[in-house]
Amino acid sequence: MIRKYLLFVNRRHYASKWTVLFIDLCIVAVSFILAYFIRFNLSFGFDVQKLWTQLPIVVVLFFLSFLMSGSYKGVVRHTGIKDVYAIFNATCMASIGAIAVVLVNRSMDFMDGFTIPLSIIIINSLLTFITLTSSRYVFKICYESLLSSNEAPTKNLLIYGAGESGIIAYNTLTNHSKVRAKVIGFVDSNQQKVGKQINGVKVYDKSILTKDFIRFNNIAEVIFSIQSISPKQLRVLVNEIVDLPVKVKIVPPVEDWINGELKVSQIKRVQIEDLLDRPPIEIKNSKVERDFEDKVIMVTGGAGSIGSELVRQICKYNYRSLIVIDQAESALYDLQQELKQAGFFNFVPLVGDIRDKNKMRVLFEEHRPDRIFHAAAYKHVPLMEQNPYEAVKINVAGTKTIVDLSVEYNVEKFVFVSTDKAVNPTNIMGATKRIAEMYISSRQQEGKTKFITTRFGNVLGSNGSVIPLFRKQIEKGGPLTVTHKDITRYFMTIPEASQLVLEAGAMGKGGEIFIFDMGESVKIMDLAKNMIRLSGLHYPDDIDIKITGLRPGEKLYEELLANGENTLPTYHDKIMISKVREIDYIQTRTMIDELCISNLFFKDNVVQLMKRIVPEYISNNSDFCKLDKKKNTKEEPLHQLNN
């Protein structure tokens, strides 16, 4: 019957706080009577009439103290240390109140003959505190034991970290009625904690993390709960256990807890992003706020991965108006709805193609932008290798259109979103972005527009990036596809990339190419193996990795600086300015004009002209490698333009 009642309470409702208050007051009354019996050696050697006179006053004092401390409001089955503090505070307040009443009555005698021996007050305080705490603890234990006998734990856990964060994670997991789990132990590298117990749970050294220990205790998950840990340290610790048959989860930083409290739903699996060995970029004393004050801002490609995040961040500033242009109608609509739901309305979403010069001119004439962030581009290397016409039309001709209009309409700043693939390009996409960089540089000296370029590597979570691809392949059971066992890439997050672009626009004086310290490059093969392991699977037993060969135009590794380039520092130690080589702007612009108006359906002619504009463009694993062989057999003067 008790079990059925407890299960009913668990599934239906919690006990009323007024019921808890009534029971607490009953416990106070019983404790006060027991205090007299203890004081007088378990006999009736005291005035019983005085006891009945004092009892209502003591109960009233405790009633007031319970109301003030709120000790009766806690959920009994989830009693924790904070509830014990509340009971202690209530007991102290009531006892001090009783002493105060006795002392005041002695001097003013408003209750004839009323007094309570100090020893009775002290004994009653101890009894009340112990009984109130014990009653809650006994109920909690009975509830958990009866509940667990009906619904056995579905999984056993280990918590990595026996500090304060680990204890909070333990309390959160054990107090959550819907999480049928048991914490087998804590794991900590601090030898002073090893061998001790926390809440009855033993603290182990990390050396116990072996397959035998995991299997013997049937452990399903290891939860990392260490607040002051860097991505590098986390990666080392995770690498030590990813081969074990367990899921690896992590407790988020304290600042991400909801209202300062950890929720079970926030304990997530360790993501590959958590293990990238690069500290996040933090820009302090940002100039962006002042730079955007009362300005008209235009973002091209505003519905893409980078463009949409730029728009989200710009919306937080005090600009005059924000113009968002993209040819992808559905993606632009989704962004519009997202911003409206977030409470942002001062923006104008426009469907448009940057290749349409007449349409762009109308927009410039109507809105007169002060700042332009140009993120519109085609970016997928293999697709662009097969479609050079589209790559040139968008990445070069489209950029040229926006640049020319910026000069014509006296735009103050133009910030171009480029890529590390523009450095010593080996593919169509990278070459078109490099040509766009060169055209922007050639227009820097004209008019008042300040042209600024940003270069960065692969963006985590962007459309078509490798990590979402690997996740989909894991969900389908594999295999994961890697183009080469030695291929490496730099990575950054979308917010970081967008933050860099905004900051570059604020700090730029015109003509700079901004790059930043992205840490060590990541070996894609290692990344694939870690993603398999973090999914609780094993390579190659559960999921294999297939080497598919380099795609057309793909590099083994990316570069942020071209040969002959070096960097200058900025006020942020992670952001640098690339010092680029001098080029012949007149001849370069002539060839770029020719490229934009030529018959682009003849691929070889287009790529040949691109290689003349960018001499360092050497195709790799592509049909266009034949053009490099021709070039080597017959040198042309234009090859020396950028030397």
Order of alpha helices (4+ residues) and beta strands (2+ residues): alpha-alpha-alpha-alpha-alpha-beta-alpha-beta-beta-beta-alpha-beta-alpha-beta-beta-alpha-beta-alpha-beta-alpha-beta-alpha-beta-alpha-alpha-alpha-beta-alpha-beta-beta-alpha-beta-beta-beta-alpha-beta-beta-alpha-beta-beta-beta-alpha-alpha-alpha
